[in-house]
Amino acid sequence: MLYSCGAHNENKIPALMLYKEPEQRKNPYTGEPMKKQFIQYQERGIDIQMFKKWVTNNLSDFTHQIKNTQDYTNLVQNEEDRDINKVILFTKKDKIPPAIKALSAEFRDRVRFNVISLPEGKEDPELVAIKDDYEVKELPYLVVEQTYNVTSESVLDQYLIHDYRSKDYKIAPLI
């Protein structure tokens, strides 16, 4: 959320501030709720490109980067974590798209957003194998792994893998 100038910033007009959700909900040492972080726009003028960069760099990001098969196993295939549905974005880009950051903040604790970066010419063979398991042919590609039925509030016996490009889904056995 953006705020404009206030009493604390009267000499810097216009002043823009962004508040950012904390990564942890509670302070691990005190147990008290964490406060939102306020980030002030520091540039003297408002240039569209600089403003866009400032906003995208400071968006709350609750995505998980998958860098190897161990990360994939821990974040997606974890048996103890079947009560949350997962989204996997396969992308050529190193940076996480702002729309995915925004969705990860909006659906925090309800859907886990995972990103697998496969930059051209620098593809990791482990990550390419994961991409091939999902039968991904072109990037970007989005897959939803449903392990939890929100309507009935129950954990599913098997994974439902939804392909966003078609209305079909396939059933995968639990590992």
Secondary structure, DSSP 8 states (H G I E B T S, - for coil): -EE---GGGTTSSS--EEEE--SSSB-TTT--B---EEEE---SS--HHHHHHHHHHHS----EE--SHHHHHHHTS-GGGTTSEEEEEEES-SS--HHHHHHHHHTTTTEEEEEEE--TT---HHHHHHHHHTT--SSSEEEEEEEEETTTTEEEEEEEEEETTSS-EEEE---
